[in-house]
């Protein structure tokens, strides 16, 4: 009887370990997809801005498809992340929720979710209407730059915390998040500098009548 009980506990523990491994794998895939989409989108936006390219109908459709993919990836992260938390809670109890690394990840994912709502409801419609980041008004452009910086930094920071197993219980919550706002501000300042450079370049582009006079 005792042997059967021990064997059932071992089998149960093995099952939970394999279940957790599978969920973590799906969680990692969703994170990689989201980071890849966000980075390629940000790079393309900066390139188009420097080239003074406006959004076409194809670009609008691509942006909407990209946004849907990021939303589904974020939903996948929420589902798999919640499953991982539930599995670890069953193994470690309430003490697991006191882990500063877990708290930091939850805070960043909450900010990512709220930032995604702002992007979907405010930034992207304004950007599609204006046709270019440089054509946005000052307030709308600052909001777009900040949301973009927050998105990129948050995805990368969350991924760092996800793979940083040695960080668990070693640092406090404030220490783990110390660099987070600094990186967001640096990202925002970088995007601000790029937009100012693009605006300065556009002022040096000669109007069409100047080129026409030069050919006569």
N, C-alpha and C positions, 0 to 999 in steps of 0.2 A: 504493500500500500504506500509506504513512504517512498519507495523507489519510483513508483508510477507518478507520485506527486512531484518529485524532483525532476523527472523527465519531462513532465508537462510544463513545468516552470521554465526549463531550459529551452524547450521547443517554442514556448510563448515568447521568451526573450529573443531567440533567434528570429522569429517571425517579425517582431517589432523592429529589430535592427534592420532587416531587409526592407521592411515597409518604409522606415525612415530614410534609408539609402535611396529608394526609388523616388520618394517625395522630394528629397534634397536634389536629386538629379533633374527632375522636372522643374524645380524651383530655379536651379542654375541655368537651365536652358531658357526659361522665360526671362531671366535677368540678362543673359547674353543677347537675346533677341532685342529686348528693349534698349539696351545700351547701344547696340549696333545701329538701330533705327534712329535713335536720338542723335548720335554723333554724325552719321551720314547726313541727316537732315540739317543739323547746325552747319556742317561744312558746306553743304550745297547752298544754304541761305547766305552765308558769308561770301561765297564765290559769286553768286548772282548779284549781291549787293555791290561788290567791288566792280563788277562789270556793268552795273546800272541796268540789269535785266529786270523787266517787269513780268509779273505772273501771267501766264496764258491759261486758256481753258484746260489744257493738259496738266499744267502745274497745279491748278485748283483740284482736279480729280486725284492727282498723285498725293497732294497734301492731305486730302480727306481720307484716302486709303491708308496713308502713313499714320494719321491720327487714330484711326480705328485699330490698326495693328498695335500701337503703343497702349491703347486702352485695354485691349484683350491681354496683352502681356502683363499690364499692371493688375488686372483681375486675376490672372494666373498666379502672380506673385502673392496676392492677398490670400488666395485659396490654399496654395501650397505652404506659404509661410504660417498660416493659421494651423494647418495640419501638423507641421513640424513642432509648433509650440504645444499643441495638444499632446503629441507623442512624448515630447520631453517632459511635459507636466506629469503625465502618467508615470514616468520613470523617476522623476526627481522631486515631485511634489511642489508645494507653493513656493519653496525657496528658489525655484528656477526663475520666477518672475522678478527676483531681486537682482538678477544679473544685469549690470550696467550696460553691457554690450547689446543685450536684447532690448533694453529700454531705448538705447540710442537708435537701433534699427527701426523700432516701432515709430519713434518720433520722426525720423527722416521719411519713412514711407507715408505717414500721415501728411507731412508737408508736401511730398510728391503728389499725393492724391488731390489735395486742395489746389496745388499749383496746376495740375492737369485740368481741373475744372475751370480755373481762371483762363488758361490757354484756350480751352475749347469754346468757352462762352464769350470771351472778350477779345483776346489777342488775335486768334486766327480769323474770325470774321472781319476785324478791322484791317488785318493784313491783306486778306483777299479783296476787300473793297478798295484799299489804297493801291494795290498792285506791287508795292515795294516797301521795304522797311524804312527807306529814306523818305517816302512820301507820307508817312504817318505824322500826326501832330506830335508836339514835344512830349506831352504826358503819355500818349499812347505808345510812343517809341520807347520812352524810359521804362514803361511797364513791360513791353515786349522784351527788352534787353534784360531786365531783371528776372523775368520768368524763364527766359532761355538759359541764363546763367544758373539759376536755382535748379532747373531741370538737369542740366548736364552735370553739375557738381554733385547733386543729390544721388543720381544714379551711380556715379563712380564711387562716391563715399559709402553708399549702402553696399556696393559690391566689395569694397575693401573690408568693411566690418563683417561681411558674410564669410570671407575667406580667412579673416584674422582670428583664428581660434585662440592663439596665445593672448589675445587682448581680453578674453573673458575673465572677469573677476580680478584682473591685474590693475585696471585703472578705473577711476570713478566716472560717472556719467559726464560731468563737466570736463574732465580731461579728455574723454573720448570725442566730445563735440567741440573742443577748443578750436581746432583748425577749420571746422565746418563753415562758420560765418565768414571767416577770413577768406577762404577759397571762393565763396559766393561773391564777395565784394571784389576780389581780384578778377573773377570771371566777368562781372558786370563792367568793371573799368576797362578790361580788354575789349569787350564788345563795343563799349562807348568810344574807345580810341579808334576802332576799325570803322565805325559809322562816321566819325568826324573826318577820318582820312578819305572815305568814299565821298563825303559831301564836298570836301576841298577839291578832290579830283574832278568832280562834276562841274565845278565853277571854272576850271581851266579848259573845258571842252569848248571849242569855238563854235558859234552858231553856224547853221548851214549857209547863210548868205556870205559869210566870210570865205568859206571854201569855194563858193561860186565866183566871188570876185577874184580869188587867187588863180582860178583857171582861165580868166579872161585876159 
